[in-house]
Amino acid sequence: MGNRGMEELIPLVNKLQDAFSSIGQSCHLDLPQIAVVGGQSAGKSSVLENFVGRDFLPRGSGIVTRRPLILQLIFSKTEYAEFLHCKSKKFTDFDEVRQEIEAETDRVTGTNKGISPVPINLRVYSPHVLNLTLIDLPGITKVPVGDQPQDIEYQIKDMIMQFISRESSLILAVTPANMDLANSDALKMAKEVDPQGLRTIGVITKLDLMDEGTDARDVLENKLLPLRRGYIGVVNRSQKDIDGKKDIRAALAAERKFFLSHPAYRHMADRMGTPHLQKVLNQQLTNHIRETLPSLRSKLQSQLLSLEKEVEEYKNFRPDDPTRKTKALLQMVQQFGVDFEKRIEGSGDQVDTLELSGGARINRIFHERFPFELVKMEFDEKDLRREISYAIKNIHGVRTGLFTPDLAFEAIVKKQVVKLKEPCLKCVDLVIQELINTVRQCTSKLGSYPRLREETERIVTTHIREREGKTKDQILLLIDIELSYINTNHEDFIGFANAQQRNTQTNKKRAIPNQVIRRGWLTINNISIMKGGSKEYWFVLTAESLSWYKDEEEKEKKYMLPLDNLKIRDVEKGFMSNKHVFAIFNTEQRNVYKDLRQIELACDSQEDVDSWKASFLRAGVYPEKDQTENEDGVQENTFSMDPQLERQVETIRNLVDSYVGIINKSIRDLMPKTIMHLMINNTKDFIHSELLAYLYSSADQNSLMEESADQAQRRDDMLRMYHALKEALNIIGDISTSTVSTPVPPPVDDTWLQTSSGHSPPPQRRPVSAVLPPGRPPAVRGPTPGPPLIPIPAGGPSSFAAPPIPSRPGPQNIFAANNDPFSAPPQIPSRPARIPPGIPPGVPSRRPPAAPNRPTIIRPAEPSLLD
């Protein structure tokens, strides 16, 4: 194979395979390997057993191999086997290996013929093997048996395709000789993924079971269905031999004897049989690995780079070193503080592009959720007017009042201000929830030390809860301060005179008419299936209308809905739906869209719903009130006011509206500031200045810095992976590019099959025997017009390709002059050619002898002898 590097390639790939299998899915490398494919009971497992020289695979009729078996053969002086799933145990008794394979198969697939794509990794060390990595795949089957699913055929094909479709896999297509090659499932599947035949090696089994008078010579000489890498014939033990415990070495000797003694195969006996197949596969796999080295090297390097960051912290880490523990503790607490601040304040690095987090979510609570909650608490027009009229009447008592009383205004304002407490406290709760989530996300980096993570979370969360009480007290104090003095001298307050002149329309002034408030995708959820079902549209919300279009180009408008008399209500999301829904309806009981009283609009998340609701608020569409309607008698009483009382109610209503607007504005401004100062900034300061002291006082450093078992395992796996990758790159680096290796055989040209079939009779189709009959007189003929169709470099992977048709030697100058294998035959020289040497006498002639003085002329129309 050339040098040390090449010999180490297959063990290296085995090592990589083990490292990657044990760690899981962190490394996706298509490592070069040989996938054994064939129909059920084609003899795949027997071929593998012959390689090892031991009975170790489950046997029987029907589907026996039900999980892929990754078999790594490793040359070693001692003989034993080991499984990846029980590494500590070495199996020297190969019957135990079989039992373990059966038990491990049943563990995953059940006992009644089910299959699974999860591989079993088995290593066999032996002095009788060459380094090889093979995958024994379940046999291709057609009809389900036992508790196999109905689509078992497609499941197995999919599983096989997963392995053979990788460019790095060689395909060992196993076909029994007693089955027509044209019906071979293995070759058909190999052809699908490897149409050029670059990766496919044919294996013909059961040559000893062919009907008398038939043989597979055409197949093995690569003439019937040519493959670039050719075919190799093997003879396995029969079921009777296996049951009788026939020794595999004896079976290999019998196989050798079969090929040497069979007239159709003896001329190629040195290129048939299990030992030759093993040698060829070793060469082919080594060369195949060499071909895939450049891409393997680049993949290994990218894997190494991705691991380097993670490994950096593990490289010099000694778990029991107290100085390392102190340093790690300080670094982690410091990093935790930095991460927390970055998540709250926002930063350019480590930006989450999938969802809002930390500070962005708190900002949304401040400026979308909180204003929405405030508006939800806003007064209902009818209720408010009724309350004002009762207040005025109660203040006047038995007397009939001439003037609008101030006390009625104060009483109503205070009642409205008290209602602000609930949304303010709810806002604090939402912010606390986000803060605690942020703390949890930041402590995820402390996962290596579960105790430290637990303590950090506990200490910071306790501190946040302590600050919660103070923040809520402060916010309630703000509202109490607002209640303590009603400042009617405020510059934004409309005053008594303006209140009387003010327009009494109930609709508030909206923003600039054509101003676009929001655009985005929403699903109309409640259109019946008969009318097309729920569908997604591009919505545009302006200050006056809600329009929706087919898509974001806004060319094809579907509908425009004016915002007058519209309100929003919440809708519970459906049992099967994962969307969040809200509805728009008309307060005057009119249809909103077509025959729908309300349109239900669906978003992907609750955050989107809140955001859309906040946008509708800006457009003047308010949420539905939760209060139930009062009794009819009370309603009538409200509307049967005398004109003077009505004027007074209108005046106070305008004053209340103005003053509550001022307070809302003030609270909306002060709430975020109060929460930021008393809770968020305070928590940041606590983490930076006091967290470490609390940690030291809560537990001793050793218990805090105890590594989790998972983390220790992960560190070992990561380091092993890292060193395996480095070692792999080193070994690949040692391999010189000038390594002696055999190139892939050239494409097989089978045009001669078509040309010969039209002219020569069937008996002439038999290839010339390796032993020429001597009974024929010397024929006058020249050499064959060129080299064999498939050049065969010595000792390479093509040493088992189609053998050359033996030709009689002739003058070398003609051979050199005519190198085209497809040119017309040369002129036949008139002098007799000498008898080829080495022909044993006494072999009877198949034809009557030709006249001694007449040359035998070979016409161009009979190319079968020229090949």
N, C-alpha and C positions, 0 to 999 in steps of 0.2 A: 504493500500500500504506500510505501514511500518514506515516511518518517514517523517519529514518535507521535506527533500531533494527530495524524490520521487514525492511528490505532486507539487513541484515547477519545475519539469523537463519540462513538456509540455509548461508552460508559458515561461520558459527559452529558449527553442528551438524557440518559436514564436518570442521572443525578438531578438535572433540571426538572425532569418530569416529577420526581419524588418531591422536590422542594416545592414545586407549584401545587401539586395535589394536596400536600399536607397543609398548605397555607390557605387554600381555597381559591377564590376567583380574583385575587389581587393581580395576578399576572396572566395575560392572555397571549400566550405564544403558541403558534402552531408548530410543535416540534416534529421533526422528521420521524416517521415510523411506518411500519408495514401493516396495512389492514387486510385481514384474511376474510375474503368474501366468497360465498358459495351457497348453493341450495342446501336444504335440510338433508342431513345424512350424505353429504358429498365427500366427507372424509377430511374436513378441515381440522378437527381436533386430533385425528390420528396423525396427520402430518406434523402437528406441533409436538405430539408425544414422541414421534420418531426423532425430532430434533433433540429433545431432552434425553431420550433413551430410557424414559421411565413412564409407567402408567400413573398419571396424576389428574387426568381430566374426567369429569362425569361422562359416563357412556350410556348408550341405550338407543332405542328407536324413538321416533318423534322428536320434539324440540327439547334438546338437552341443554344447549348453551342459551341461557335466557338473560344474561347480562354481559356486556362487553368485558372481556378479560384482557387487561394489558399485561402481556407476558414479557418480562425483561430477562433475556438469557445473558449470563455473564460468565466468562471463562474464569475458572478458579481451580485451585488444587483440591479443595474439599467440595463435597457435594451436599447441598442443603437448599431449602427454600424458605422464603419469608414473605408475609403479606404486609401491605402498607397499613391495613386496619388493625393488625396486632404485631407491631414491629418488634416487640421485645422477644417474641417466640421464634425459634429456629426449628423448622420441620425437617427431620432427616428421613422420616417414614413418609413416602409419597402417597400412601393410602390415606394418611391423615390430611394431606394437602387436598385430596379429592373431597373428603368429608367436609373440610373447611369451606371449599368453594361451594359445595351444595348447601351448606348451612347459611353461608353469607348470601347466596342467591335467594334462598327461601325467606331470609330475614327481610329482604326488600320487596320481593315479588310475590310472596305467598307460595304455597306448596302445589298449586294446581295450574301450572303451565303459563302463568303470567310473565310478562317481560318488563325490563326496566333499562333505561339508558345510562344508569349510574354505574361506572366501571368498577371492576375489582382489580387491584394492582397486585401482581405476583412477580416476585424475583426468584429466579432459579440460578444458583451458583453450581457450576459443574465443570469437571475437566473434559467432558465430552461435547461441550457446546462452543460455538463461536458467538461473539458478541452480537446480539440481535434484539430488536424491540418489535414485538408483533402484537396485534390486537385481534383476538379471536371474537368474531361478531356472531350474533344469532343467525341461524340458517334461514334463507328466504323460504317462506311458507305461503300457502294459498288459502287454506281452510282453517278456521278457528277450531281448537279442541279445548276441552276442559272449561275453565272459566276465562279463557282468552276473549278479549273483546271482538266484535264482528269485524272491526277494521284492522285486525292483527297484521295482515299483509302490508298495509300502508304504514303501520307503526314501525314494523321491522325495516321496511325500505327507507323510511325517514331517518331511523337511527343509523342505518348503514351509510346513508347519504351524508349525515353529519360528519362521519369520519373520513369517507373517501373523497368528499368534494374539496377538502383542504388541499391546496397545491403542494403542501409539504408531505403528503402521504403517498407511499407506494401502494399499489393495489395488487394483492395476490389473489387472482381470480381462479378459484378451485372448481373444476368441472369433472364429474366422473366420466370415464371413457365409454361406459355402456349407455351413454345418453348422447343424443345428437348435439353436436357443438353449436349448431344454429339455434338451439333452444336454451342455451345456457343463460340463466338469469344473471350470473356473476359477470359474464362478458358484456351482457346488455347494459347492466348498471355501470360497469367500468367505462363503456363506450360513451354513456351519457355525460359523465364528468370529465372524461379524458379522451375526447374524440381523436386526438393525434396519436394516442397510444404511447405517450411519453412515459407514463408512470405505471403501466399495466404489465404484470408478469403472469403468464398462463401456467397453471399446474393441472396436469391430467392424472387423476387417480383411478384406481380400480382397473388398471390395464389387464390384470390377470382374469377379470370377470367378463371379458368381451366374448361374443359368440365365436365358436370355432370358424376359422376361415376369414375372420375380419381382424383388422388391426388399426392402430391409430397412427400409422407411420406418416401419412400426409399431414396430420395435425402437428405431430412432433417435429416434422421437418419444416413447419411454418408455411405450409402451402395452402391449406384449406381456408383458414381465417387468419391471415398473417398478423402478427403483433411485432412491434419494433424490438421488443425485448425477448420475443420468442416464447416457446413452451418447454416445460420440463416434465417428464413422466415420473411418477412414483408408484410403488406398490405397497399398500398398507396391509396390516394384519386383518384377517377376516374376523367376524364376530366370534366364530368358533375358536380361532387362535387366541382371541382376547379372553374368552371364557376359560380356555385351557391354560391361561397364564403363560402363553408363549413369550419367551424372552425377546425384547426388542432388538437386541444385538443379533440374535439368531434370525429375526425377521429381516434385518438389514442385509444379512448375508444371503438370505433367500432372495431378497429383492435384487441383489447384485447378480446372483446366479441366473435369475429370470431374464434380466436384460442381456447377459452375455450369451445365453443359450437360445434366445428367441430370434429366428431368422430375420424378422422385420426390424428388430431394434439393435442387433448386435453391433452394427457398424457405428452406432452412436451411443454405445453403452457407457462410454466415459462421460457423456453429457446427460445422463439420466440418473435417477435415484435420489434418495433423501440427502446423502452426504453432499452430493454436488449441488442440490437445491440450497442446502444450508450455506455452502461456500458462496454460491452466487448471490444469495440474499444478503450475506454479510458484505460482499463487495458492492452490490447495488445500493444498499443502505448507506454505506460509507461514502460512496460517490454522490449519492443523492444528498446526503448531509453537506458534503463539500459544495455542491451546486447551490444549496440554499444558505450557505454561510453568509454571503453579503447581507441578505435581508435579515437573517437571524441576528447578525452582529448589530445591525441598526436597531432592531427591536429590543435586543438586550440593553443597548446603550440608553434607549429612551426609558426602559423600565428602571434602569439603574438611576437615571436622573430623577425620576419621579419618587424613587425610594430614598434618595440621598437626604432630602429634607427631614423625613421622618426618622431616618437612622442616625442623623447628626446628634439628636438628643440621647440616643442609646449607646453610641459608640464607646464612650469612656465612663459610662454610668456603672458605679459599683454600689449595689443596693445597701450594703452595710456600713459604708463610709459616713461617719457623722458629719464631716465637713461638707460632703456632697449633699447630705440631707438638708443641712442648714441653708446651703446655697440654693438648692432646689425650692425649698419652702419660700425663701425671700423672693426668688425670681417668679414663682407662681403667684404669690399674693400681689406682687407688683404688676405682673401681666394681667391679672384679674382686674385690677383697678384701671389699667389702660384700656382693656377691652370694654369694661363697663362704660367708661367715659366716651369711648368711640361710638358705642352703640347708641348712647343718649345724644351726644352732640353731633354725631355723623362724621364720617371721614372719607377720604378718597380711596383708601386701600380697604380690601376685604368688603366690598360693597355687595350686599345681597340683591341679586337681580330678579329673584323669584317672587318675593313678597315683602311687604313693609315690615320693619322690625324696629324695636327700641324707640328712639326719639321720634321717628316718623309716625309711628302708631299713636304716641302721646300727642303729637301735634294734631293728628286727625281728631282725637278726642276733644282737644281744646277748641278747634275751629270748625268742626263739622258736627260731631256728636252732641257736644254741650249746647251749642246754639239751637239745635233741633229739639233737645229736651226742654229748653226754655220756652220755645214756641208751643210745644205740646201743652205746656202749663197755661198758655194764654187763655184769656177769658172767652166764654161764649157770649155772643152779643145779647141774646135774649135774656140769659141768666143775669148778665151784668146790669142791664137796664132795670130788671125787676129788683135786684138788690139795691140799686141806687134809689129807686122809688120808695122802697121800704125804709131805707135809711133816712130819706128826707122826711117822710111821714112820721117816723118814730122820733126824730129830733124835734119836730114841731109839736108833737104831742096833741093835746086837745085843741091847740090853737091852729088856725089856718095861716101858714107862713106866707109872707109877702116877698121875702128874698131867698135866694139860694143859700143854704147854710154851708159854712166852711167845714163843719164837723162831719158832714156826710162825705165830703171829698176825702178827708183824712181817714175816716173809718174804712172806706172802700180801698184806698191806696194801701193801707196797712195790711188789709186782708190779702191783697194781691202780692205784696212783697213777701209775706210769710210763705206763700206758695213756692217761692224760689228756693227754699231750703232743700227740698227733696232733690231737684235736679243737680244742685251744687254738690250735695253729699254723694249722689250717684256718680258724678264726675270724678270725685276723689277715689271712690272704689275702683272705677275703671282704670285710673292712672296707677293705683297700687297694683292691680292685677298685671298690668304691663311691666311695671318695675320688677315684680317677682319673676315674671317670665324671662325678663332680660337677665336677671341674676342667674337663673337656671341655665340659660344659654351660655353665659360667660363661664359658669363653673364646669361646663362639659369638658373644657380643656384640662380640668383637674381629675379626669376620670381614672388616671393611673393610680391615684391615691384616694380610694373611696372615703376613708375617714376624714381626710382633709377637705374633700369636696362637701361631705355631709356637714361638717362643722362650719365651713365658710357659708354655705347656704343658710344654715340655722341662724348664725350670728347676724348676717346681713338682713335676713327676712325678719328677725325679731326687731332689729333696729327700725326697719321700714314700718312695722306694725306700731312701734312706739310713736314714730313720727305721725302716723295716721291720726291718732287721737289729737295731737297738737294741731295738725292741719285742719281737722274738722272743727275743732274749737275755734280756731281763728276765722274760719269761713262763717260759722254761725255768729261769731262776734261781728263780722262785717255786715251781716244782714240785720243784726240787732242795732248796729250803729245807724243803718239806713232807716230803721223803724223809729229810732229815738227822736229824730227831728225831720219833719217834712219841710224841705227848703223850697218854698214857693217863689223864692227870689232868684232861682237858678237861671242862668243866662239862656238856657235852651228851653225853659218852661214857657208855654204859650201865654199864660196869664189869663185872667178872668175875661177881659174885654175881647181878646182874640178867640176865646173858647166859644163865645156867643155867636161871633160872626163866622165861625169856621164852617166849611161845607159839611153837611151831615151824611154824605154818602158813606155807606158801610165799607165799600171796597177801598182798600188803602191804595195810595199812589204806587204805581209800579216803576220799575227801572225804565231806562230808555227803551222805547217800544221794540226796536229791531235788534236789540243787543242779544247776542248768543251767549247763553249762560253755560250750556254744557252740550257736548256731543258724545255719543258712544253707542255700543251695541247693547240691545236688550231683547229678550224673548217675550213675545205676546203669548201668554201661557194658556189662555182659556178659549181659544178658537177650536170649535169642534172638529173631529177627524173628518167629518163629511165636507167641511169647508177648507180642508188643507192641513188641519192640526196646528200645534204651536210652531211658531217660526221665528227666526231671528231677524231683526231689522236694525237699521242704523237710525238712531233717534237724534233729533236736534231740538233742544229746549231753548226757547227765547223768552223774553219778558212777557210776551202776549200769547204764545202758542206752543204746542208740542207737535212736531211733525215727524213722520218716519218715512224712510226711503229704503229701496231695495238693498243698496250698499253705500259705502262711504263716499262714492263719487257724487252722491246727492243729485243725480240726474233724474231718476225715476221716483217721483214722490208718490207714496201710497196713500197718505192721509194727512190732514192738518187739523188738529183739535185745539180750539180756543181755550184759554185757561179760566175763563169766567165761570164762577160757581163750582169749580173743581176742588176736591179735597183728596187726601191720601188716607188709606187705611192699611193696616198690616193684614197679611194673609198667611195662615199656617202652611208650611211647605208640605207637599204631598207625601204619602207613605213611601212611594218608590222613588220620589224625585230627590236629587241632591242639590237642587237649585233653591235660592232664597227669593221669596216673592213678596211684592207689595202691589196694592191696587189703587187705581184712580177712579173716582166716581163723581157723579153730578149731585149736588145737594138738593136740586129741585126734582129728583127722581126721573130725570130724562135719560134716554140712552146715550151713552158716551160715544160708541163706535158701532155702526150697523145696528144689530139687534141686541147689543150687549149693554147692560146697565153699568157694568164696570169693566175696565180692562186690567188684567193681571199682568204685571211686568216682572220678569224673572231675571235675576243676576246669579253669577257663579258663587259669590260669597256675601256674607252679612255686611262686610266692609263696603262692598259696592252698593248694597241697598242703602246703607246709612249715607253714603256719599251722594247718591241720587236724591235721597230725601232732602238733604241739606241744599242741593241745587234747586229743588222744587220750592223750598222755603224762600230762597232768594227771588224766585219768580212770583212769589205771593200765593203759592198753593200750600195750604196748611194741613196738618194732620187732623183726622176726625177726633172729636172729643169722646172721652170714655163715659161721661156722665149719662145716666138714663134720663129720659124725658120726664118732666114733672107732670103732675096731674092736670087734667084739662081745666078744672076750675081756676087753678093758679094762673094758667096761661091766659085765660080770659081776663082775669083781674089785671094782668100786666098791660093788656092792650086797651083796657077801658079807663085810660088816664085822662084827666082834664087837660086842656091846652097849656095852662100855666105850669102844671107839674111836668108836663112833657118837655117844655122848654128848659126847666130846671134840670131834669134828668139828662137832657142832651148836653147842657153846659158842663155838668159834672163828668159826664162820660168822656167828653173831649179833654177835660183837665186830667182825669185819671189816665187816659190814653197817653197823653204827653208825658206825665210824670213817671209812669211805669216804663215808658220808653227810655227815659233818662237813667232810671235805676238798672234796667236790663243792660244798657250800654256800659254802665259803670261796673256791674258784676261780671259781664263778659270780659272786661279788660282786667279786672283785679283777680279773677279766679286763677288763670294760668300763672300770674305773677306770684300769688300766694303759694300755690302748689310747688312751683319751681323753687322758691326760696326755702320754704319750710320742709319740703320733702326731698326733691330730686337733688338740689345742690348740697343739701345737708348729708344725704346718703353718699354722694361722691366724696365729700370731705371725710366722712366716717371711714370709708374704705381705704382712702389714702393714708389717714393718720392713725386710726385706732384699731383697724381690723387685726393687724399683726399681734398687738398686745392682747386682744381678746382671744386669739387663737392660742397663744402661749399659755394663757391662764386657764384655758378650757381643758387642755390635755398636754401630755409631754410630747416632745418632738418625735420620739421613736414611734409612738402609736399613730401620730398624725401622718407620718411619712411611710407607713406600711404600704407596700405595693400590693395591688390586687393580683390574685392568681392569674386572672385573664391577662392582665397587663404583662406579667412576667412571661407568660406563654407567648403573648404577642411579640414581646421584645425578642425572645429567643427565635421565634419564627422569622421575624423581620430581619434579624442579623444573619440567620442561616440563609435566607433568601438573598440578602445583600452579598454575602460572601460567595454563594453559589453563582450569582450573576457575575461578580468580579472574576471568580475563577474561570467561569465560562469564557469571559472576554479575554482573559490571559491565555487560555488554551487556544482559543480561536486566533489570537494574535501570534502564537507560536507556529501556527500552520503556514508553511510557505505556500505562496500561490503557485509555485512550480511543482507541487506535489504530483508524483506520477499517478495518474488515474486514467481509466478508460473512458472515452467519450460515449455519449448515448449513441446507440446504433442509428444509422440513417433510416429514413422512412422506407417501409417495405413497399416495393413496386410489384403489384400483383396483376399488371396488365397481361402478362403471359398466360394467366389463367384463362382470360377471355379468348385470346388469340388461338390457343391450342384447342380449346373445346370445340371449335367449329370444324377442325380438319382431321385430327387424329382419332382413331377409334379407341374405345374405352380401354382395351388391353394395353395400348401404348401409353396410357396416362400414368402407369406405374413408374415411379422414378427408377433410375438405373441403380442396380444393386451395388453395394460396396465391393462385392467380389465379382469381377467380370468373368463370364464363361470362357474357358480357354479352348473349348472344342471348335470354336469358330476360327477359320484361317485368318491370317493377318489381313485386316482391311486396309485399303488405301484411303487414308483421310488425314486431314491436318488437325491442328489443335483446335480446341473450342475457341470461339472467336473472342473471348474476353474473360475477365475474372468473374467469380460468382456474383449474383445480384447483391448479396449482402456481404460487404467486406467484413472480415472477422479478425480484429486485432487479437494478438495472442494474450490469453490469460485474463481477459477483461470481462465485463458484465455481459458482453454479447457472445461469450463462449458457448452459450447454449442456444443461440439463434439458429436459423435454418442452416443446416450443414451444406457445404458446397457439393455440387454434383461431381463425382469423381471424373476426371478427364484424362485421356491418354496424353502423355507428354509428347511434345513435338518441338520443332525448332523454335528457339526463343525469339528470333528476330521477328517472326510473324506475330507472336504474342505482343511484342513491344509496339509493333506497327499498328495493330488494330486494337484499340482499347475500348471501343464502344460496345457495350453488352447487347445493344439492340440492333446493331448493323447487320446487313446480310452476311451469310457465311462466306468465308474467303474461297478462292478457287482451290479445288482439290488438287494437290500435287500428284504427279503421275508415278512417283516412285513409292514403293511399299514402305509403310511405317514400321518401326520395330515393335516387337511384342512388348507390352508393358511389363516391367520386372515384377517379381513377387507374386505371380499368379500361381496358386497351387494347381498342380496337374490333377487330372482325373475328375474334374467337375463336369458333369454331363451338359451338353449343349441343349439349349431350349429350342433352337431353330435348326433346320437342315443346313449343312455346310454350303457356303457359297462357292461358285466356281473359282478355282485357285487363281486364274489369271485375270478375272474381271474385278475391277475396283468397285467397292460398294459406295455408291454416290448418295450423299445425304441431301435431300431436297430442302429448300427453305421452308416448305409447307409443313415440315415435321420438326418443330422446334423443341419437342419434349426431350429429345436426346441431347439437344445443345445446352439445355439448362444444367 
